[in-house]
Amino acid sequence: MERERLKRNLQAVRARIAQAAQRAGRDPAGVTLIAVTKSVDAATTQALIELGVGDIAENRQQSAAEKLPLVPALTGPQRPRLHFIGPLQRNKVKRVLEQFDVLHSVESVKLAAEVSKRALELGRMAAIFVQVNVAGEEQKGGFAPDGLAAALKEIVSLPGLRVLGLMCMAPYSDEPEAARPHFKRLAGLSLELLPPESRALSMGMSGDFEVAIEEGATHVRVGSALYE
Ligand SMILES: *Cc1c(COP(=O)(O)O)cnc(C)c1O
């Protein structure tokens, strides 16, 4: 993708993040922009990092394993944090942990236990978000809000895990406001069920990140708005 256009799109997204934070009386520095690069090539990913993006996300282990070695900035001093945001299979956990810094899609206690075990083997802590299926959509992963309290009790007791907070995807809609009740719900669950150090909120995508920030998002995962 043409670099000037990418730069303009990035500036526009950053400006919208700052404005949404200001509307909510929040410090824009409290919102991390995660650039989702699943739909773009290694050159565009490299360009984003050169333009100052410090957080990159992919949703498939296999395609990330093929693409990311072709991104020179990932081994340099500007190395961004790498986020895994896709459905996570237990047999891929080891490889995902070796490749990525933060996992956003921990959606069962079994999976959390596997992440814990593999993190201990690797001798490090795994930073995770616990995914919540806020709208009860059949095709989406994540804990039902009703079962979340019990699940979190088990998850926070596992060694090797650092629970950063909760993650969700709002149901698809053309109308950003439609996402607001779901983001509110996630923020409420976080306040109710987690200690202050585990209250990061990974919510908001291209279509709804401003609403998510107004509702407390600390991490927005933005793809297509950067590439239009
Ligand atoms: C693709 C994806 C995004 C980014 O979506 P856009 O609409 O392109 O911004 C965010 N989160 C997850 C989990 C995704 O799979």
The ligand as a Tripos MOL2 file, in Angstrom:
@<TRIPOS>MOLECULE
LIG
   15    15     1     0     0
SMALL
NO_CHARGES

@<TRIPOS>ATOM
      1 C1         -9.9240   -8.2930   12.0790 C.3       1 LIG1
      2 C2        -10.1020   -8.0220   13.5180 C.ar      1 LIG1
      3 C3        -10.0910   -6.7110   14.0090 C.ar      1 LIG1
      4 C4         -9.9620   -5.4870   13.1170 C.3       1 LIG1
      5 O1        -11.1320   -5.3390   12.3610 O.3       1 LIG1
      6 P1        -11.3390   -4.0630   11.3950 P.3       1 LIG1
      7 O2        -12.8060   -3.9990   11.2450 O.co2     1 LIG1
      8 O3        -10.6140   -4.3820   10.1440 O.co2     1 LIG1
      9 O4        -10.7810   -2.8890   12.1000 O.co2     1 LIG1
     10 C5        -10.2150   -6.5330   15.3760 C.ar      1 LIG1
     11 N1        -10.3480   -7.5740   16.2250 N.ar      1 LIG1
     12 C6        -10.3620   -8.8520   15.7960 C.ar      1 LIG1
     13 C7        -10.5090   -9.9490   16.7870 C.3       1 LIG1
     14 C8        -10.2460   -9.1190   14.4290 C.ar      1 LIG1
     15 O5        -10.2650  -10.3940   13.9980 O.3       1 LIG1
@<TRIPOS>BOND
     1     1     2 1
     2     2     3 ar
     3     2    14 ar
     4     3     4 1
     5     3    10 ar
     6     4     5 1
     7     5     6 1
     8     6     7 2
     9     6     8 1
    10     6     9 1
    11    10    11 ar
    12    11    12 ar
    13    12    13 1
    14    12    14 ar
    15    14    15 1
@<TRIPOS>SUBSTRUCTURE
     1 LIG1         1 GROUP 0 **** ****
